[in-house]
Amino acid sequence: MRLRLFVFALLGAASFSAAAGSVDVNLSNDTIEGKFYGNAGAADWTVGALYNLGTYAFYAPHVVTLRDGQRFFDVGVRAEVEVIRNSFVYIGYRQVQAELDNDVKQNVDKGGFIGLQVKF
């Protein structure tokens, strides 16, 4: 069911291809991630969680986490190669962790992934 919802959302995001942007899809043993990047006039917008070549880190303190969350962070590293113009394959490693009110740290995702990014 999650895979169907993911594919539907990804195809829906791709229907906005009249504007310049890119679609990024990657998978690991436990997760599938998809992102759509686009432009709205002079502004850029991203639907997804991870973006950028090399390393990245995202952190959310208690004030912006929902429900029982205290903190949330997402860190990783990736290397990519342009296979053909505006098409990249990449590999990487990431750790996504949530810290809850009862001092429990829960790994949402931890491990390697592979992916494909196509810019249009």
Sine and cosine of phi, psi and omega as CSV:
sin_phi,cos_phi,sin_psi,cos_psi,sin_omega,cos_omega
0.00,0.00,-0.69,0.73,0.02,-1.00
-0.88,0.47,-0.65,0.76,-0.01,-1.00
-0.89,0.45,-0.66,0.76,0.04,-1.00
-0.89,0.46,-0.70,0.71,0.02,-1.00
-0.89,0.46,-0.67,0.74,0.02,-1.00
-0.88,0.47,-0.74,0.67,-0.01,-1.00
-0.89,0.46,-0.67,0.74,0.03,-1.00
-0.88,0.48,-0.71,0.70,0.00,-1.00
-0.91,0.42,-0.65,0.76,0.00,-1.00
-0.91,0.41,-0.68,0.73,0.04,-1.00
-0.92,0.40,-0.60,0.80,0.06,-1.00
-0.89,0.45,-0.66,0.75,0.03,-1.00
-0.92,0.39,-0.58,0.81,0.00,-1.00
-0.93,0.36,-0.34,0.94,0.01,-1.00
-0.94,0.35,-0.21,0.98,0.05,-1.00
-1.00,0.06,0.38,0.93,-0.14,-0.99
-0.95,0.32,0.00,1.00,0.07,-1.00
-0.90,0.44,-0.48,0.88,0.06,-1.00
-0.99,-0.10,0.48,-0.88,0.02,-1.00
-0.90,0.43,0.60,-0.80,0.00,-1.00
0.01,-1.00,-0.29,-0.96,0.05,-1.00
-0.47,-0.88,0.37,-0.93,0.08,-1.00
-0.88,-0.47,0.71,-0.70,-0.04,-1.00
-0.78,-0.62,0.84,-0.55,-0.01,-1.00
-0.77,-0.64,0.73,-0.68,0.10,-1.00
-0.56,-0.83,0.32,-0.95,-0.01,-1.00
-0.57,-0.82,0.47,-0.88,0.09,-1.00
-0.76,-0.65,-0.20,-0.98,0.00,-1.00
-0.88,0.48,-0.54,0.84,-0.13,-0.99
-0.89,-0.46,-0.19,0.98,-0.10,-0.99
-0.66,-0.75,0.38,-0.93,0.18,-0.98
-0.82,-0.58,0.71,-0.71,-0.01,-1.00
-0.77,-0.63,0.68,-0.74,0.06,-1.00
-0.69,-0.72,0.59,-0.81,-0.01,-1.00
-0.67,-0.75,0.50,-0.87,0.11,-0.99
-0.80,-0.60,0.76,-0.65,0.02,-1.00
-0.92,-0.39,0.67,-0.74,0.00,-1.00
-0.48,-0.88,0.09,-1.00,0.02,-1.00
-0.90,-0.44,0.56,-0.83,0.11,-0.99
-0.74,-0.67,1.00,0.05,-0.09,-1.00
0.93,0.36,-0.82,-0.57,0.01,-1.00
-1.00,0.10,-0.18,0.98,-0.04,-1.00
-1.00,-0.09,0.47,-0.88,0.11,-0.99
-0.94,-0.34,0.54,-0.84,0.08,-1.00
-0.69,-0.73,0.48,-0.88,-0.04,-1.00
-0.75,-0.66,0.72,-0.70,0.16,-0.99
-0.93,-0.37,0.93,-0.37,-0.06,-1.00
0.51,-0.86,-0.06,-1.00,-0.09,-1.00
-0.90,-0.44,-0.56,0.83,-0.10,-0.99
-0.91,-0.42,0.69,-0.73,0.04,-1.00
-0.47,-0.88,0.61,-0.79,0.15,-0.99
0.89,-0.46,0.54,-0.84,0.11,-0.99
-0.99,0.17,0.47,-0.88,0.01,-1.00
1.00,0.08,-0.87,-0.50,-0.05,-1.00
-0.91,-0.41,0.36,-0.93,0.05,-1.00
-0.45,-0.89,0.37,-0.93,0.06,-1.00
-0.47,-0.88,0.76,-0.65,0.09,-1.00
-0.82,-0.58,0.65,-0.76,-0.03,-1.00
-0.68,-0.73,0.69,-0.72,0.07,-1.00
-0.81,-0.59,0.90,-0.44,0.05,-1.00
-0.97,0.25,0.08,-1.00,-0.07,-1.00
-0.82,0.58,-0.61,0.79,-0.11,-0.99
-0.89,0.46,-0.43,0.90,-0.01,-1.00
-0.93,-0.38,0.03,1.00,0.10,-1.00
-1.00,0.07,0.38,-0.93,-0.07,-1.00
-0.98,-0.20,0.42,-0.91,0.12,-0.99
0.81,0.58,-0.90,-0.44,-0.11,-0.99
-1.00,-0.02,0.19,0.98,-0.08,-1.00
-0.99,0.16,0.63,-0.78,0.12,-0.99
-0.97,-0.23,-0.73,0.68,-0.01,-1.00
-0.54,-0.84,0.36,-0.93,0.05,-1.00
-0.55,-0.84,0.72,-0.69,0.09,-1.00
-0.62,-0.79,0.43,-0.90,-0.04,-1.00
-0.63,-0.77,0.91,-0.41,0.01,-1.00
-0.78,-0.62,0.47,-0.88,0.02,-1.00
-0.12,-0.99,0.09,-1.00,0.05,-1.00
-0.62,-0.78,0.57,-0.82,0.05,-1.00
-0.50,-0.87,0.44,-0.90,0.07,-1.00
-0.83,-0.56,0.66,-0.75,-0.04,-1.00
-0.72,-0.70,0.37,-0.93,0.01,-1.00
-0.73,-0.68,0.72,-0.70,0.07,-1.00
-0.99,0.16,0.90,-0.43,-0.05,-1.00
-0.99,0.16,-0.80,0.61,0.16,-0.99
-0.73,-0.68,0.17,-0.99,-0.09,-1.00
-0.79,0.61,0.81,-0.58,0.03,-1.00
0.91,0.42,0.34,0.94,0.07,-1.00
-0.77,-0.64,0.83,-0.55,-0.11,-0.99
-0.82,-0.57,0.61,-0.79,0.22,-0.98
-0.92,-0.38,0.53,-0.85,-0.04,-1.00
-0.52,-0.86,0.36,-0.93,0.12,-0.99
-0.77,-0.63,0.41,-0.91,0.01,-1.00
-0.17,-0.99,-0.08,-1.00,0.03,-1.00
-0.66,-0.76,0.67,-0.74,0.02,-1.00
-0.60,-0.80,0.39,-0.92,0.13,-0.99
-0.71,-0.70,0.83,-0.56,0.05,-1.00
-0.89,-0.47,0.85,-0.53,-0.09,-1.00
-0.70,-0.71,0.63,-0.78,0.07,-1.00
-0.88,-0.47,0.69,-0.72,0.09,-1.00
-0.95,-0.32,0.82,-0.58,-0.09,-1.00
-0.99,-0.13,0.19,-0.98,-0.04,-1.00
-0.84,0.55,-0.55,0.84,-0.04,-1.00
-1.00,0.04,0.42,0.91,0.04,-1.00
0.89,0.46,0.40,0.91,0.08,-1.00
-1.00,-0.03,0.76,-0.65,0.09,-1.00
-0.98,-0.21,0.86,-0.51,-0.06,-1.00
-0.91,-0.41,0.85,-0.53,0.10,-0.99
-0.98,0.22,0.87,-0.50,0.06,-1.00
-0.99,0.15,-0.66,0.75,0.05,-1.00
-0.43,-0.90,0.65,-0.76,0.02,-1.00
-0.45,-0.89,0.89,-0.46,0.04,-1.00
0.52,-0.85,-0.13,-0.99,-0.04,-1.00
-0.99,0.13,0.32,-0.95,0.06,-1.00
-0.49,-0.87,0.33,-0.94,0.13,-0.99
-0.79,-0.62,0.41,-0.91,-0.04,-1.00
-0.36,-0.93,0.10,-0.99,0.02,-1.00
-0.69,-0.73,0.75,-0.67,0.06,-1.00
-0.83,-0.56,0.76,-0.65,0.05,-1.00
-0.85,-0.53,0.85,-0.52,0.03,-1.00
-0.99,-0.15,0.68,-0.74,0.02,-1.00
-0.67,-0.74,0.00,0.00,0.00,0.00
